[in-house]
Amino acid sequence: MKKLLASFLLLFFTISLIGCQGIVPTDNFDSISQIKTDSNKSSSNDEGNTDSKEKDTNNGDANKKNTEDTISNNYNGNNSLTSPYSIKDYYPIKANTHYIYEGSGNELSSYSLWTDYIKDNKVQLRIESSGTITSKIIESNNNELKLIYEKEDTLYREDLTSKKANKEEILLKEPLVKGNQWTLPDKDVRTITNVNIEVTTPSGSYKALEVTTKGKDSERIDYYVLNIGLVKTILKSNGTEVVSSLKEIRNNETLKTEITFYYPDTQSDKLIPIKKKLSFRTNDITKLAIEKEFRTVPKDNLNKLLGPNVKINSLYLNNDGMVYVDFTKNFVSDLNVGASFELKILQSITNTLGEYYGVEKVYITLDGNPYSSGHISMKKGEAFTVDRTQVTE
């Protein structure tokens, strides 16, 4: 049951940013607007991004007319029935936006969601729940919305959109009409089961598109709303029920991350840890922020880790479990320090990056070549190891 709930929540998190409109088609498929049904909530529009307090105020008659029978009768399972909308219309990716969900029935049912990267037709989502962080990549292509990559325990921030796919699960499939159905890799069956159903969340009440996934011993129901996305999910399994519902959407926000940087103490042989809070916007490059902080010291007795002209060429967690960081070759000449202090700087870099990525080995290169100076020479593939014996508060 725990494994099932975890799998459900991870998939639920993946599509939380999806702005899937709940269509309420008329007989001739006129364009329909879908709105929050709580008329006491105020509404406004912020550059096309609709948050939990910003809803379409068009109360057209089509929102009141339920034409589910028409959709069900016309849809014959071969996608011959078309919708006035495509997945692109139902997928308003929102940069610099936090989605906050609250839940019940499981400790992982409450979570926050952030868009780390948007690249072409892919979006990388960062989901945080109960201290754990999972990264997921979804892709919109060929009339389908798919989960194509998933990585757990990603406390660090890294662009994973070019990674080889390790998943292939269709989240939504056109036409977005009642009766459309597809089978998932685990043989569960996912179906659009309603196009005009009322759903209540902490952020308000809505008319929603309903998508139901049925497995051998479980059923999950997802509710999507125009210009907002996934607003509620209910999982039922073996007599238990887990619910996650949209609480609020925070627009124009930054992702705040605390990173511990280590700097050599010029008055001793110790390394001093300094906690810094960095802010990232969607698509910001992590290595540039770290490069800046390597040069920024808060105290006079601490030494910088990079000279003024040194750049980080690349920074990433490799498949072998080591962090790879490549500096420009002027790293050594810009340091201009003795052997012992050079080693302290390298240890500070190793401790900083190793802790940030959660690994013990850091492979440092200069313009792609193994680290080498007049004092220290490393072999190809030889890494520095995180060492806290010289660290003092």
Phi, psi and omega per residue, in radians:
M1 nan -0.731 -3.119
K2 -1.109 -0.724 3.124
K3 -1.129 -0.690 3.117
L4 -1.109 -0.764 3.133
L5 -1.114 -0.714 -3.139
A6 -1.105 -0.742 3.130
S7 -1.094 -0.744 3.107
F8 -1.053 -0.803 -3.060
L9 -1.170 -0.668 3.123
L10 -1.111 -0.749 3.111
L11 -1.184 -0.691 3.102
F12 -1.029 -0.766 -3.130
F13 -1.078 -0.657 -3.037
T14 -1.000 -0.679 -3.019
I15 -1.801 0.264 -3.086
S16 -1.152 -0.495 -3.096
L17 -1.512 -0.076 -3.042
I18 -1.269 2.155 3.101
G19 -1.549 1.264 -3.075
C20 -1.494 1.992 -3.117
Q21 -1.251 2.392 2.995
G22 -1.482 1.931 -3.073
I23 -1.427 2.438 2.974
V24 -2.155 1.421 -2.994
P25 -1.223 2.524 2.934
T26 -1.525 3.114 -3.085
D27 -1.077 -0.545 -3.139
N28 -1.831 0.294 3.075
F29 1.000 0.753 2.990
D30 -1.114 2.687 3.111
S31 -1.105 2.355 -3.052
I32 -2.120 2.457 2.991
S33 -1.815 2.559 -3.136
Q34 -2.140 2.339 -2.941
I35 -2.293 2.845 2.985
K36 -1.196 2.372 -3.068
T37 -1.522 -0.106 3.099
D38 -1.487 1.760 -3.047
S39 -1.262 -0.167 3.142
N40 -1.442 -0.207 3.128
K41 -1.418 2.405 3.101
S42 -1.386 2.806 -3.140
S43 -2.450 2.550 3.041
S44 -2.738 2.910 -3.079
N45 -2.153 2.287 -3.098
D46 -2.049 1.654 3.080
E47 0.904 0.673 3.078
G48 1.461 -0.111 3.121
N49 -1.673 2.150 -3.073
T50 -1.840 2.066 3.123
D51 -1.765 -2.924 -3.011
S52 -1.173 -0.243 3.118
K53 -1.950 0.087 -3.072
E54 -2.103 1.875 -3.067
K55 -2.301 2.730 3.044
D56 -1.143 2.247 -3.087
T57 -1.724 0.214 3.138
N58 -1.402 1.821 -3.123
N59 -1.613 1.110 -3.130
G60 -1.189 2.745 -3.130
D61 -1.077 -0.462 -3.095
A62 -1.126 -0.457 3.108
N63 -1.207 -0.363 -3.096
K64 -1.693 -0.209 -3.056
K65 -1.735 2.122 3.140
N66 -1.646 2.004 -3.110
T67 -2.020 0.586 -3.100
E68 -1.040 -0.675 -3.126
D69 -1.082 -0.682 3.122
T70 -1.078 -0.803 -3.140
I71 -1.105 -0.818 -3.102
S72 -1.067 -0.707 -3.096
N73 -1.275 -0.579 -3.081
N74 -1.451 -0.425 -3.091
Y75 -1.480 2.124 -3.064
N76 -1.906 0.179 3.058
G77 1.542 -0.065 -3.125
N78 -1.945 0.369 3.082
N79 1.104 0.412 3.124
S80 -1.317 -0.391 3.108
L81 -1.521 2.231 -3.105
T82 -1.857 2.681 3.096
S83 -1.822 2.662 3.082
P84 -1.237 -0.101 -3.103
Y85 -2.127 2.699 3.017
S86 -1.964 3.013 3.119
I87 -1.045 -0.590 3.103
K88 -1.018 -0.662 3.106
D89 -1.209 -0.470 -3.074
Y90 -1.677 0.192 -3.010
Y91 -2.313 1.080 3.118
P92 -1.322 1.602 -3.134
I93 -1.137 2.256 -3.071
K94 -1.972 1.869 3.084
A95 -1.286 2.673 3.061
N96 0.958 0.728 -3.083
T97 -2.301 2.364 3.067
H98 -1.849 2.231 2.989
Y99 -1.792 2.228 -3.125
I100 -1.978 2.180 3.135
Y101 -2.090 2.478 3.021
E102 -2.048 2.621 -3.035
G103 -2.483 3.111 3.103
S104 -2.601 2.681 3.090
G105 1.690 -0.254 -3.139
N106 -2.872 2.549 -3.085
E107 -1.163 -0.359 3.140
L108 -1.585 -0.014 -3.060
S109 -1.299 -0.344 3.036
S110 -1.715 2.363 -3.079
Y111 -2.856 2.954 3.013
S112 -2.152 2.677 -3.081
L113 -2.313 2.421 -3.106
W114 -2.418 2.520 3.070
T115 -1.605 1.904 3.140
D116 -1.340 -0.829 -3.058
Y117 -2.481 2.526 3.010
I118 -2.202 1.999 -3.117
K119 -2.295 1.941 -3.130
D120 0.937 -2.052 -3.105
N121 -1.736 0.339 3.133
K122 -2.062 2.586 3.040
V123 -2.332 2.353 3.096
Q124 -1.823 2.108 -3.090
L125 -1.824 2.518 3.108
R126 -2.037 2.022 -3.068
I127 -1.987 2.154 -3.130
E128 -2.053 2.219 -3.137
S129 -2.619 2.186 3.103
S130 0.907 0.704 3.068
G131 1.457 -0.058 3.104
T132 -1.816 2.584 -3.138
I133 -2.209 2.288 3.103
T134 -2.164 2.368 3.058
S135 -1.825 2.393 3.115
K136 -2.380 2.557 3.106
I137 -2.118 2.243 3.070
I138 -2.101 2.607 -3.036
E139 -2.273 2.379 3.060
S140 -1.833 2.047 -3.063
N141 -2.841 2.475 3.065
N142 0.942 0.798 3.087
N143 1.116 0.367 3.122
E144 -2.346 2.608 3.020
L145 -1.972 2.093 -3.002
K146 -2.161 2.509 2.863
L147 -1.448 2.065 -3.058
I148 -2.032 -0.240 -3.121
Y149 -2.681 2.494 3.130
E150 -2.554 2.352 3.097
K151 -2.486 2.180 -3.127
E152 -1.569 2.895 3.072
D153 0.975 0.770 3.103
T154 -1.701 1.262 3.110
L155 -1.176 -0.450 3.112
Y156 -1.474 2.948 3.134
R157 -2.020 2.083 -3.097
E158 -2.638 2.457 3.119
D159 -1.280 1.979 -3.102
L160 -1.893 0.157 -3.001
T161 -1.160 -0.337 3.127
S162 -1.664 0.054 3.140
K163 -1.169 2.623 3.070
K164 -1.128 2.374 -3.104
A165 -1.049 2.388 3.039
N166 -2.133 0.133 3.088
K167 -2.444 2.759 3.021
E168 -2.672 1.410 -3.097
E169 -2.193 2.121 -3.132
I170 -1.341 2.112 3.131
L171 -1.554 -0.752 3.081
L172 -2.462 2.601 -3.097
K173 -2.493 2.329 3.103
E174 -1.319 2.646 0.003
P175 -1.344 2.544 -3.118
L176 -1.501 1.243 -3.113
V177 -2.330 2.779 3.134
K178 -1.057 2.331 3.117
G179 1.769 -0.313 3.094
N180 -1.146 2.354 -2.987
Q181 -2.508 2.540 3.079
W182 -2.610 2.800 -3.091
T183 -1.848 2.358 -3.124
L184 -1.509 2.874 -3.136
P185 -0.985 -0.529 3.126
D186 -1.536 0.202 3.096
K187 1.360 0.003 2.998
D188 -1.138 2.668 -3.107
V189 -1.965 2.235 -3.120
R190 -1.958 2.302 -3.035
T191 -2.424 2.442 2.943
I192 -1.365 1.937 -2.981
T193 -1.841 -0.181 3.121
N194 -2.809 2.612 -3.136
V195 -2.126 -0.004 -3.079
N196 -2.713 1.131 -3.084
I197 -2.047 2.452 -3.127
E198 -1.457 2.370 3.132
V199 -2.377 2.470 -3.106
T200 -1.967 2.350 3.109
T201 -2.370 2.970 3.057
P202 -1.054 -0.403 3.135
S203 -1.542 -0.110 3.111
G204 2.450 -3.126 3.100
S205 -1.861 2.495 -3.038
Y206 -2.431 2.803 2.850
K207 -1.618 2.229 -2.927
A208 -2.310 2.794 2.938
L209 -1.518 2.306 -3.076
E210 -1.932 2.248 3.101
V211 -2.146 2.169 -3.068
T212 -1.986 2.302 3.088
T213 -2.014 2.127 -3.109
K214 -1.980 2.213 3.051
G215 -1.980 -2.991 -3.102
K216 -1.096 -0.767 -3.085
D217 -2.195 0.318 -3.061
S218 -2.601 2.831 3.051
E219 -2.520 2.284 3.083
R220 -2.133 2.397 3.130
I221 -2.143 2.158 3.120
D222 -1.939 2.463 -3.135
Y223 -2.121 2.218 -3.115
Y224 -2.069 2.533 -3.090
V225 -2.261 2.518 -3.131
L226 -0.894 2.231 3.058
N227 1.146 0.095 3.128
I228 -2.064 -0.863 -3.121
G229 1.913 -2.560 -3.109
L230 -1.295 2.116 -3.101
V231 -1.937 -0.309 -3.115
K232 -2.834 2.511 3.022
T233 -2.393 2.410 3.095
I234 -2.167 2.199 3.062
L235 -1.971 2.216 3.082
K236 -2.074 2.234 -3.123
S237 -2.762 2.193 3.075
N238 0.866 0.756 3.073
G239 1.450 0.000 3.111
T240 -1.888 2.789 -3.133
E241 -2.427 2.245 3.088
V242 -2.077 2.281 -3.078
V243 -2.204 2.351 2.999
S244 -2.226 2.254 -3.050
S245 -2.345 2.549 3.126
L246 -1.150 2.222 3.103
K247 -1.751 -0.817 3.124
E248 -2.842 2.822 3.043
I249 -2.154 2.214 -3.136
R250 -1.910 1.972 -3.110
N251 -1.565 2.770 3.068
N252 0.935 0.839 3.139
E253 -1.903 2.950 3.009
T254 -2.072 2.709 3.047
L255 -1.534 2.099 -3.110
K256 -1.760 2.170 -3.083
T257 -2.261 2.340 3.093
E258 -1.676 2.204 3.131
I259 -2.198 2.375 3.081
T260 -1.610 2.080 3.078
F261 -1.797 2.481 3.113
Y262 -1.933 2.375 3.133
Y263 -2.306 2.505 3.090
P264 -1.240 2.420 3.044
D265 -1.485 2.117 -3.098
T266 -1.239 -0.237 -3.091
Q267 -1.810 0.034 3.117
S268 -2.710 -3.059 3.111
D269 -1.722 0.344 -3.046
K270 -1.683 2.778 3.003
L271 -1.889 2.307 -3.059
I272 -1.851 2.137 3.087
P273 -1.439 2.322 3.098
I274 -2.207 2.094 3.116
K275 -1.474 2.227 3.134
K276 -2.206 2.468 3.081
K277 -1.753 2.029 3.134
L278 -1.815 2.538 3.125
S279 -1.997 2.320 -3.139
F280 -2.157 2.472 2.958
R281 -1.819 2.842 3.137
T282 -0.940 2.305 3.125
N283 1.335 0.052 3.018
D284 -1.081 2.579 -3.105
I285 -1.650 2.072 -3.038
T286 -1.080 -0.718 -3.057
K287 -1.085 -0.537 3.136
L288 -1.215 -0.672 3.108
A289 -1.162 -0.728 3.135
I290 -1.194 -0.703 3.095
E291 -1.002 -0.760 3.124
K292 -1.080 -0.762 -3.105
E293 -1.263 -0.450 3.055
F294 -1.087 -0.464 -3.132
R295 -1.656 -0.136 -3.027
T296 -1.883 2.008 3.128
V297 -2.012 2.392 -3.076
P298 -1.485 -0.179 -3.089
K299 -2.321 2.591 -3.081
D300 -1.161 -0.475 -3.080
N301 -1.493 0.077 3.128
L302 -1.824 2.534 -3.105
N303 -1.763 2.456 3.083
K304 -1.147 2.725 -3.129
L305 -1.692 -0.265 3.128
L306 -2.340 2.547 3.007
G307 -1.317 2.969 -3.032
P308 -1.155 -0.394 -3.055
N309 -1.868 0.064 -3.091
V310 -1.502 2.432 3.102
K311 -2.125 2.695 2.965
I312 -1.611 1.992 3.130
N313 -1.256 -0.734 -3.125
S314 -2.709 2.684 3.136
L315 -2.685 2.119 -3.128
Y316 -2.869 2.826 3.033
L317 -1.615 2.056 -3.085
N318 -1.455 2.895 -3.134
N319 -1.164 -0.327 3.125
D320 -1.447 0.083 3.087
G321 1.491 0.169 3.106
M322 -1.945 2.580 3.001
V323 -1.409 2.295 3.082
Y324 -1.892 2.140 3.066
V325 -2.263 2.233 -3.121
D326 -2.049 2.086 3.104
F327 -1.743 2.806 2.989
T328 -1.155 2.690 -2.988
K329 -1.182 -0.224 3.103
N330 -1.399 0.130 3.106
F331 -0.928 -0.828 -3.060
V332 -1.228 -0.835 -3.090
S333 -1.131 -0.590 3.127
D334 -1.294 -0.407 3.104
L335 -1.193 -0.922 3.115
N336 0.912 0.912 3.134
V337 -2.282 2.955 3.105
G338 -1.321 3.057 -3.047
A339 -1.067 -0.802 -3.071
S340 -1.160 -0.690 -3.126
F341 -1.305 -0.571 3.063
E342 -1.063 -0.728 3.126
L343 -1.136 -0.639 3.102
K344 -1.142 -0.657 3.101
I345 -1.158 -0.771 3.115
L346 -1.107 -0.650 3.112
Q347 -1.191 -0.635 3.103
S348 -1.122 -0.756 3.088
I349 -1.092 -0.768 -3.135
T350 -1.082 -0.815 3.139
N351 -1.099 -0.729 -3.119
T352 -1.101 -0.913 -3.083
L353 -1.268 -0.648 3.122
G354 -1.078 -0.780 3.131
E355 -1.204 -0.674 -3.127
Y356 -1.095 -0.725 -3.127
Y357 -1.580 -0.118 3.098
G358 1.290 0.610 3.127
V359 -2.284 3.002 -3.085
E360 -1.847 -0.209 -3.063
K361 -2.097 2.378 3.099
V362 -2.275 2.117 -3.124
Y363 -1.696 1.945 -3.077
I364 -1.797 2.213 3.099
T365 -2.252 2.845 3.114
L366 -2.135 1.954 -3.053
D367 0.864 0.716 3.060
G368 1.536 -0.108 -3.126
N369 -1.815 2.645 3.112
P370 -0.946 2.564 -3.101
Y371 -1.047 2.291 3.124
S372 -2.674 2.310 3.074
S373 -2.466 -3.050 3.096
G374 -1.203 -0.275 -3.076
H375 -1.923 -0.618 -3.012
I376 -2.268 2.335 3.123
S377 -2.358 2.157 -3.118
M378 -1.910 2.595 3.099
K379 -1.445 2.852 3.088
K380 -1.073 2.210 -3.131
G381 1.503 -0.123 -3.130
E382 -1.432 2.218 -3.036
A383 -1.953 2.775 2.985
F384 -1.490 2.644 -3.076
T385 -1.979 2.395 3.069
V386 -1.031 2.273 -3.106
D387 -2.475 2.092 -3.080
R388 -1.821 0.167 -3.071
T389 -1.176 -0.454 -3.141
Q390 -1.677 0.052 -3.081
V391 -1.430 2.358 3.049
T392 -2.390 2.551 3.112
E393 -1.380 nan nan
